[in-house]
Amino acid sequence: MQTNSTDYRFSWLAAVLGLVALVAGFIVMLLLPGIRYAAWGILALGVILLATAFILDFRRVGRALAGKRGRFGVGTTVMAAIFIGIILFVNAISIGSYHRFDATSLAQFTLAPQTKEVLTELNTPVQALCFFVPNDPYGLTTYATALLTEYQNYTDQLSVEYIDPDEHPDQARAYGVTQYQTVVFESQDRRRLVSPAELVTYDDSGNLSGIQAEHPFTSAILEVSGKVQKKVYFLTGHGESSISSEYSYAAEGLRDDLYIVGTLNLIKTPSIPEDCAALLIVAPRQSMISSEIEIIKHYLNSGGQVLILINPGFPQDIGQLVSSWGADIEDGTAIDASSYLDPNKDIPTVTQERCAFGLPATYFPGAVALIPQEEAQEREGHEMMPLVWTTKESWLEQDIDPEQEPTFNEETEREGPFSLGILIAAAPTEGPDGGEPTAESKVVRLVVIGDSDFASNAHYYNGNNSDLFLNSVSWLTEETELISIRHNVLPFRRLVVGPEAASFINYSSIGLLPVLILIVGGVIWWRRRQ
């Protein structure tokens, strides 16, 4: 009798120690993946102890299993084992087929396709040194850390090191770091510091409104790895509005797409710079002189890329330039009776099915029409397609009066539909030196849109107007290996999760639900036992 009691106590102790070893093994594997083999050893010990307890108390276990309560317990155990097995099997598959889903409202942890392309093609080791301090009131540390971790999922050339500048001031001084939360990117002999001022945005009142890091981080990686950013030039000298005032949002959008933005006055600089990825002619009010027209014609003929935005009353030399490439600009104001920005019929709206880029909604305050020439469409190597166009209920109003409702006059006015924007691609007709084009000559690309107001500050962020402008420039520079990023700004929130809280959320999300189920199951078992 004494022997049976001793065996029972030993088997009970072995079972308890076996369960403790299993739990400890899983915890070690979860928290300390670096000693995974030790975790497997602890799990194996737990299995051995449970098997020993089962063998020592086989008769008692057999009688328990043969009873009604035992059969119920066996059935429950088998179902639980199958459920756990399915979960483990699915997780084993997911290890080989890794995919994350970003459920944040702004997809703040989803990288732009261009960033992914930069990272996957990165063949130079780049190191990111993050001089972060724990007490970060703005959440830069949490956001930047998560973003750099996502970067590392697409390249093995990026290494990240976190340095506390208070604990290591000598390293901060060596890298020229003067502000907390600065990130230093370096590769070989190149170095770029990204200050916290580049990662935050402010509203019109000067208050902190958001965080965005993808654009400055990717730009820094491009810079230190030797990638060349493309440059676009806004033409000046003909009454065009300044890119620092009326079109400042458009210029900033181009910079966000990693373009370098400059201005060009052909009187002062009588040639198109070699680094010009695209020339932007935005709403000129005055005619150009003949030498300027010749420079632009030569640039186009030799494989240039030009965007022209015009308004009613455009200079005739612009009309002649566009006409030479197969499209006539017909003056007047576009009216679309079935698709307009209420209550203004002279502001036609263009929906997705009438946009070559598939943008849901764009609009054009006071636009002119672009009419393709029939003979131009038959030229060899000359392609032309509408970019945005009106409905059948549209016409060109010749004498619009803002005080009266516009009406169509079939005798004097042109009936739609017609294009408000055109894309033209053609083979070059001459080489850079004025001779015959060579095999290396680029394709001529020309975008003409019969309105410039849609890209002005007053309308740039309405609808998809900004996308139309940026996509047009991107289409122009398609053959110049442009790296562009449309970044999403993470709105600033006061509640910022630190590393400790993040760890608690991670581990509680894994273990909290199973623990609750075990507690509920234990309570039900205890009540039934009573």
Rosetta blueprint (number, residue, H / E / L):
1 M L
2 Q H
3 T H
4 N H
5 S H
6 T H
7 D H
8 Y H
9 R H
10 F H
11 S H
12 W H
13 L H
14 A H
15 A H
16 V H
17 L H
18 G H
19 L H
20 V H
21 A H
22 L H
23 V H
24 A H
25 G H
26 F H
27 I H
28 V H
29 M H
30 L H
31 L H
32 L L
33 P H
34 G H
35 I H
36 R H
37 Y H
38 A H
39 A H
40 W H
41 G H
42 I H
43 L H
44 A H
45 L H
46 G H
47 V H
48 I H
49 L H
50 L H
51 A H
52 T H
53 A H
54 F H
55 I H
56 L H
57 D L
58 F H
59 R H
60 R H
61 V H
62 G H
63 R H
64 A H
65 L H
66 A H
67 G L
68 K H
69 R H
70 G H
71 R H
72 F H
73 G H
74 V H
75 G H
76 T H
77 T H
78 V H
79 M H
80 A H
81 A H
82 I H
83 F H
84 I H
85 G H
86 I H
87 I H
88 L H
89 F H
90 V H
91 N H
92 A H
93 I H
94 S H
95 I H
96 G H
97 S L
98 Y L
99 H L
100 R L
101 F L
102 D L
103 A L
104 T L
105 S L
106 L L
107 A L
108 Q L
109 F L
110 T L
111 L L
112 A L
113 P H
114 Q H
115 T H
116 K H
117 E H
118 V H
119 L H
120 T H
121 E L
122 L L
123 N L
124 T L
125 P L
126 V E
127 Q E
128 A E
129 L E
130 C E
131 F E
132 F L
133 V L
134 P L
135 N L
136 D L
137 P L
138 Y L
139 G L
140 L H
141 T H
142 T H
143 Y H
144 A H
145 T H
146 A H
147 L H
148 L H
149 T H
150 E H
151 Y H
152 Q H
153 N L
154 Y L
155 T L
156 D L
157 Q L
158 L E
159 S E
160 V E
161 E E
162 Y E
163 I E
164 D L
165 P L
166 D L
167 E L
168 H L
169 P H
170 D H
171 Q H
172 A H
173 R H
174 A H
175 Y L
176 G L
177 V L
178 T L
179 Q L
180 Y L
181 Q L
182 T E
183 V E
184 V E
185 F E
186 E E
187 S E
188 Q L
189 D L
190 R E
191 R E
192 R E
193 L E
194 V E
195 S L
196 P H
197 A H
198 E H
199 L L
200 V E
201 T E
202 Y E
203 D L
204 D L
205 S L
206 G L
207 N L
208 L E
209 S E
210 G E
211 I E
212 Q L
213 A L
214 E H
215 H H
216 P H
217 F H
218 T H
219 S H
220 A H
221 I H
222 L H
223 E H
224 V H
225 S L
226 G L
227 K L
228 V L
229 Q L
230 K L
231 K E
232 V E
233 Y E
234 F E
235 L E
236 T L
237 G L
238 H L
239 G L
240 E L
241 S L
242 S L
243 I L
244 S L
245 S L
246 E L
247 Y L
248 S H
249 Y H
250 A H
251 A H
252 E H
253 G H
254 L H
255 R H
256 D H
257 D L
258 L L
259 Y L
260 I E
261 V E
262 G E
263 T E
264 L E
265 N L
266 L L
267 I L
268 K L
269 T L
270 P L
271 S L
272 I L
273 P L
274 E L
275 D L
276 C E
277 A E
278 A E
279 L E
280 L E
281 I E
282 V E
283 A L
284 P L
285 R L
286 Q L
287 S L
288 M L
289 I L
290 S H
291 S H
292 E H
293 I H
294 E H
295 I H
296 I H
297 K H
298 H H
299 Y H
300 L H
301 N H
302 S L
303 G L
304 G L
305 Q E
306 V E
307 L E
308 I E
309 L E
310 I L
311 N L
312 P L
313 G L
314 F L
315 P L
316 Q H
317 D H
318 I H
319 G H
320 Q H
321 L H
322 V H
323 S H
324 S L
325 W L
326 G L
327 A E
328 D E
329 I E
330 E E
331 D L
332 G L
333 T E
334 A E
335 I E
336 D E
337 A L
338 S L
339 S L
340 Y E
341 L E
342 D L
343 P L
344 N E
345 K E
346 D E
347 I E
348 P E
349 T E
350 V E
351 T E
352 Q H
353 E H
354 R H
355 C E
356 A L
357 F L
358 G L
359 L L
360 P L
361 A E
362 T E
363 Y E
364 F L
365 P L
366 G L
367 A L
368 V L
369 A E
370 L E
371 I E
372 P E
373 Q L
374 E L
375 E L
376 A H
377 Q H
378 E H
379 R L
380 E L
381 G L
382 H E
383 E E
384 M E
385 M E
386 P E
387 L E
388 V E
389 W E
390 T L
391 T L
392 K L
393 E L
394 S E
395 W E
396 L E
397 E E
398 Q L
399 D L
400 I L
401 D L
402 P L
403 E L
404 Q L
405 E L
406 P L
407 T L
408 F L
409 N L
410 E L
411 E L
412 T L
413 E L
414 R L
415 E E
416 G L
417 P L
418 F L
419 S E
420 L E
421 G E
422 I E
423 L E
424 I E
425 A E
426 A E
427 A L
428 P L
429 T L
430 E L
431 G L
432 P L
433 D L
434 G L
435 G L
436 E L
437 P L
438 T L
439 A L
440 E L
441 S L
442 K L
443 V L
444 V E
445 R E
446 L E
447 V E
448 V E
449 I E
450 G L
451 D L
452 S L
453 D H
454 F H
455 A H
456 S L
457 N L
458 A L
459 H L
460 Y L
461 Y L
462 N L
463 G L
464 N L
465 N H
466 S H
467 D H
468 L H
469 F H
470 L H
471 N H
472 S H
473 V H
474 S H
475 W H
476 L H
477 T L
478 E H
479 E H
480 T H
481 E L
482 L L
483 I L
484 S L
485 I L
486 R L
487 H L
488 N L
489 V L
490 L E
491 P E
492 F L
493 R L
494 R L
495 L L
496 V L
497 V L
498 G L
499 P H
500 E H
501 A H
502 A H
503 S H
504 F H
505 I H
506 N H
507 Y H
508 S H
509 S H
510 I H
511 G H
512 L H
513 L H
514 P H
515 V H
516 L H
517 I H
518 L H
519 I H
520 V H
521 G H
522 G H
523 V H
524 I H
525 W H
526 W H
527 R H
528 R H
529 R H
530 Q L
